């Protein structure tokens, strides 16, 4: 029986070891770079979807999370709207569902305002008057198109990959 023995150069083994030990950091940084591009897109789209006096306040609430591992063991970073936007009349905000009233909340959830802009015309007839003060009245999606800019997101992710891997992954 023939026998073969080979040794890999030490520098290749060192590079593989570096990548194995820093995979979470590299891939987390890549998803974070992509989420930052998507968050910027979301902030820009709020200007067209929401009234000018509220768009800046909602855009300020859009944040990028820390990278995390999902239940399916995927590495992810989210771009979401957090917090509340104060109502224009200064009164507290209440939600009601099936006759039960919830609240008071310090304002309208910013994620709810983004959702209203995304779904616009389909809910315009049932939209409570308190939300009409914030919305331009036109369906102008914010979230899905922000993540649809795949060229810019991919470019940012590849740049982060190269930087975080020390040039090993190009």
N, C-alpha and C positions, 0 to 999 in steps of 0.2 A: 504494500500500500504506500502511495506517495504521501509525503508530508510537506506542508508549506508553513512557513513562519515569516511574519512580517512585522515591522515596527513602524508606527506612525511617528512622524517628526514631533518633537516636544511642543513646538509652537502651535501646531494644529490641535493637539490635545488641550493645550492651554486655552485656545480660542473656544473650543467646544465646551470646556468646563465653564468659561466665563459666561457663555450664552445660556447654559443650563442653569447656572446660579442666579442669573439676572433676568430670566424670561418674564417673570411677573412685572418687574419694573419696566422692561422694554415694551411689552404689550400693553400694560396699563398706561404708559406714556403715549403710546400710539392712539389708543382709544380716547384719551384725554385731548389730544391734539385735534382729532376728528370732531369731538363734542364741542370744542371751543369754536371751531368754524361754524358748526350748526347753530350754536348759541348766538353768534354774531349775525347769522342769517335771520334768526328768529327776531332779534332786536330790531333789525332793519325793516322787517316785514310788519312789525307792530305799527309803524308810522303810517302805513296805508290802510291798515285794517281798523284801527281805533282812532278816536278823535284826538286831536293834537294835544289837548290839555291832559290827557290820560296816558297817551302812548309812551311818553318818557318814563312815567312812573311804573308802568308794566314792564318796560324794557329793563329797568333797573332791578326788577325782581327775578329776571332770568339768570340762573346760575348753572355752573358746571359742577357736578358732584365729584367726589374722590373716586378713583377706580376701585371696583369691587368685583368679587367673583360671584356669579349667579349660582342657583341650585344645580344648573346643568354644567357647572364648572367652566363657564365661559367668562372671560374677562370683559367687563363693560364699564362705561362711564356715561352718565346721563346728562342731558341739557334739559332743565325743567324750570318752570316758574314756581317760585316759592313765596309765601307771605301774602299779605293783604294790601289792597289799594284802598285808601280812605274814600268813602262816598263823597260825592260832590256837595251834598247837603249837610255833611258832618254827622248824620245820625248813624247809630249802629246798624249793622246788617243782620238780618234774620233769614234763615232758610225754613221752608215749611214743606212737609211731606205727609201726604194723607191726613191733613188736618192738624198735624202736630208741628209745633213751632220749635226750631232749634236756634240757639244763639243766646245772647248777642255776640257777634263777631266784630273785631275792630275795623273791618272793611269788607270789601268784596274780594274773595280769593282770586289772585292774579291768574291762576291756572284756569279758573272758570271763565274769565274774560277772554283768554286765548281760545278756549273751546268755543265760545260764542262766535268769535270771528271766523274760526275754522268751519263751523256748521251754519253760519249766517242765515241764508234765505230759507233753509229747511225749518228753522225754528223761529223765524221772524214774527209769524202770526201769534205764536204762543209766548213770545218773550215778554217777561214782566217789564213794566214801564221803568223800573229802577235801573235796568240794564241798558235801555235805549239811550241814556245820557252818555254812554261810553263808546258805543259802537257807531261806525260810519254808515251803517245800513246796507252795506254791500258785503257779500260773501267773499272774503279774501283769506284763503288758507295761510296759516303761519307755520305750523309745526311740520307737516309732511313735506312741503317744498324746501324747508330749511335743511332737512336731511337728504333731500333729493339732489342736492348740489354735489354729486359724487366725485366729480373731477377735483374740486377744491379740497374736499375732505380727504380723498385718497392722497393728494399731493402733500397735505399737512401730515398725514399719518406716515408716509414714506420718509419725509424729512425727519420726523421724530424718531423713526426706526433707525435711520442711519446715525443720528446724533447719539442716541441712547446705547446703541450697540458698539460705539466707538469705530464705526466704519466697517464692521464685519458683515453686517447685513445691508446690502445695497439693492 
